[in-house]
Amino acid sequence: MNRVPLNESVVVITGGGSGVGAAIAAALATRGARLLIVGRREDRLRAVAADLGVEVVVLSADVTAPETPALIVAEAMERFGRLDVVVHAAGVFEKRSIEQTDDAHWHRVLDVNLSAVVALTRTAWEPLARSGGQVVLISSVAALQGFPQNTAYAASKGAMNSIGEVLREEGRDEGIRILTICPAQIDTELWDGKAPDPVRGAMMRASGVGEVVASLVASDRSIDFAPVTIRPPSNPWLEDN
Ligand SMILES: NC(=O)c1ccc[n+]([C@@H]2O[C@H](COP(=O)([O-])OP(=O)(O)OC[C@H]3O[C@@H](n4cnc5c(N)ncnc54)[C@H](OP(=O)(O)O)[C@@H]3O)[C@@H](O)[C@H]2O)c1
C-alpha cells in the first residue's frame, strides 16, 4: 500500500458541481488535494473548478450511466496516476408520499443514490486498495430516522449506511477506510421550492459541512469513525426559527 498525505492525494467527488460536493471540493482544495469532480452540468463543474486554485479535472457525466464508473477511474489514473479518495455526494431528493412513489420515482432515486454508489465503489476498489484510500458516503439522517414523504430517499440512504458497514469489514484488510456521514438539513439547492427562507436560514451551511468532511478525511488513520451524524443546533422546521 502506498498511502500519501492529503496534499498529495487524488480525490474524486461526485456531485462536485454544487452544494455539499462543491463545499467538500473547496475544503479539500485548501488542504492541497488534487480533484476530479463529476456531475451532469458541465457549466456548474467548471464554475466550481475555476474558484478552487488547485489542479481540478472536470468530468461531465451521469453517474447512473453504465460506462461512467470506468470513465471516472480511467480519468483519475490517466491525469494523476493514482486514486486516494472517492466521495459519493451526487444524490437526488424529492418528497413523495407512499401513494406517489411510483416505479419511475423509486428507480430514479435508487439508481442515483445507491446503484451508482455501488458501481463506482466497485470499480474504484482496486486503486483505492493500492493507495490505502478512503470512501466517503454522503448519506443522510433519513437513514436513521423516519420522515414523511421519504420512502425512496430513506431506502436509498438506509441501504447506503448498511453498505458502508459491509465495506468497512471488506476494506479493513485492504487498508481502506469508510466514512459514512449522516447530515440533517443543509442549505443547498436540493431544498429549492421545498423549504421557505427562514427554515433554510436555520439549516447547516454547506461550507461548514465541507470542512467537517475534509477534517475527517484528513484525520489520523489509526482512527475509525462509526457513521457520523451532523445536524443544526435546533430543528430548522420549528416555528421559533
Ligand atoms: N441538503 C441536505 O439537507 C442534505 C442532507 C443530507 C444529505 N444530503 C445529501 O447530500 C448530497 C448532496 O446534496 P446537496 O444538498 O449538495 O444537493 P445538490 O446541490 O442538489 O447536489 C446534488 C448533486 O448531485 C448531482 N447529481 C444528481 N444526479 C446526478 C446524476 N445522475 N449524475 C451525476 N450527478 C448527479 C448534481 O449535479 P448535476 O445535476 O449537475 O448532475 C448535484 O451536483 C446528496 O446525496 C444528498 O442526499 C443533503
The ligand as an ORCA input file, in Angstrom:
! r2SCAN-3c Opt
* xyz 0 1
  N     -29.078     19.280      1.607
  C     -29.418     18.481      2.609
  O     -30.190     18.853      3.509
  C     -28.842     17.102      2.684
  C     -28.967     16.403      3.899
  C     -28.467     15.115      3.974
  C     -27.834     14.547      2.903
  N     -27.719     15.246      1.739
  C     -27.064     14.596      0.613
  O     -26.010     15.378      0.155
  C     -25.744     15.053     -1.212
  C     -25.563     16.355     -1.992
  O     -26.782     17.058     -1.982
  P     -26.829     18.657     -1.910
  O     -27.602     19.011     -0.718
  O     -25.481     19.201     -2.104
  O     -27.784     18.993     -3.153
  P     -27.438     19.415     -4.644
  O     -26.738     20.729     -4.665
  O     -28.703     19.268     -5.401
  O     -26.381     18.317     -5.106
  C     -26.710     17.140     -5.752
  C     -25.605     16.880     -6.775
  O     -25.802     15.599     -7.353
  C     -25.530     15.709     -8.740
  N     -26.293     14.684     -9.429
  C     -27.613     14.395     -9.302
  N     -27.960     13.405    -10.148
  C     -26.831     13.064    -10.820
  C     -26.541     12.133    -11.837
  N     -27.488     11.319    -12.337
  N     -25.268     12.054    -12.318
  C     -24.302     12.874    -11.825
  N     -24.514     13.770    -10.849
  C     -25.763     13.877    -10.364
  C     -25.989     17.117     -9.127
  O     -25.287     17.582    -10.273
  P     -25.961     17.619    -11.751
  O     -27.408     17.985    -11.566
  O     -25.163     18.645    -12.482
  O     -25.766     16.251    -12.304
  C     -25.604     17.917     -7.905
  O     -24.313     18.463     -8.032
  C     -26.921     14.199     -1.686
  O     -26.537     12.852     -1.711
  C     -27.960     14.405     -0.608
  O     -28.814     13.286     -0.475
  C     -28.193     16.510      1.612
*
